Amino acid sequence: MTDGTKKFLWGVAAGLAAAAIIKTDTFRKTCSKLVAGGLQLKDDAKEYFETIKEDAEDVKAEKDANNS
């Protein structure tokens, strides 16, 4: 067998293994948990930065009020 043929066969084997793993319920549940965790992280970060923005706006408003 040539080196190229071996690489091709390893690629086919890896593809078949990946296809088998993707079809399992465990893989799907794990992916669902990862996506849900990512969405929760996004929501938490959005809330955190909104709080920072509001605090910065309050500080600016106080500074503007003191300068007037």
C-alpha positions as CSV (number, residue, x, y, z in Angstrom):
1,M,0.0,0.0,0.0
2,T,1.2,3.5,-0.8
3,D,1.3,6.3,1.8
4,G,-1.5,8.1,0.0
5,T,-3.7,5.0,0.1
6,K,-3.1,4.6,3.9
7,K,-4.0,8.2,4.5
8,F,-7.2,7.8,2.4
9,L,-8.2,4.7,4.4
10,W,-7.5,6.4,7.7
11,G,-9.7,9.3,6.5
12,V,-12.5,7.0,5.6
13,A,-12.2,5.2,9.0
14,A,-12.2,8.5,10.8
15,G,-15.3,9.7,8.8
16,L,-17.2,6.5,9.6
17,A,-16.3,6.8,13.3
18,A,-17.4,10.4,13.4
19,A,-20.7,9.6,11.6
20,A,-21.4,6.8,14.1
21,I,-20.6,9.1,17.1
22,I,-22.7,11.9,15.8
23,K,-25.8,9.6,15.7
24,T,-25.6,8.7,19.4
25,D,-28.0,10.3,22.0
26,T,-25.0,11.0,24.3
27,F,-23.4,13.2,21.6
28,R,-26.6,15.0,21.0
29,K,-27.3,15.6,24.7
30,T,-23.7,16.9,25.1
31,C,-24.0,19.2,22.2
32,S,-27.3,20.5,23.5
33,K,-25.8,21.2,26.9
34,L,-22.8,23.0,25.3
35,V,-25.1,25.2,23.2
36,A,-27.4,25.9,26.2
37,G,-24.3,26.8,28.3
38,G,-23.0,29.1,25.6
39,L,-26.3,30.9,25.3
40,Q,-26.5,31.3,29.1
41,L,-23.0,32.7,29.1
42,K,-24.0,35.1,26.3
43,D,-27.0,36.3,28.3
44,D,-25.0,36.7,31.5
45,A,-22.3,38.7,29.6
46,K,-24.9,40.9,28.0
47,E,-26.5,41.6,31.4
48,Y,-23.1,42.3,33.0
49,F,-22.1,44.8,30.3
50,E,-25.5,46.4,30.4
51,T,-25.0,47.0,34.2
52,I,-21.5,48.4,33.5
53,K,-23.0,50.7,30.8
54,E,-25.7,51.9,33.2
55,D,-23.1,52.6,35.9
56,A,-21.0,54.6,33.5
57,E,-24.0,56.6,32.4
58,D,-24.7,57.4,36.1
59,V,-21.2,58.5,36.8
60,K,-21.2,60.7,33.7
61,A,-24.6,62.2,34.7
62,E,-23.3,62.9,38.2
63,K,-20.1,64.5,36.8
64,D,-22.2,66.7,34.4
65,A,-24.4,67.7,37.3
66,N,-21.5,68.7,39.4
67,N,-19.9,70.7,36.6
68,S,-23.0,72.8,36.0
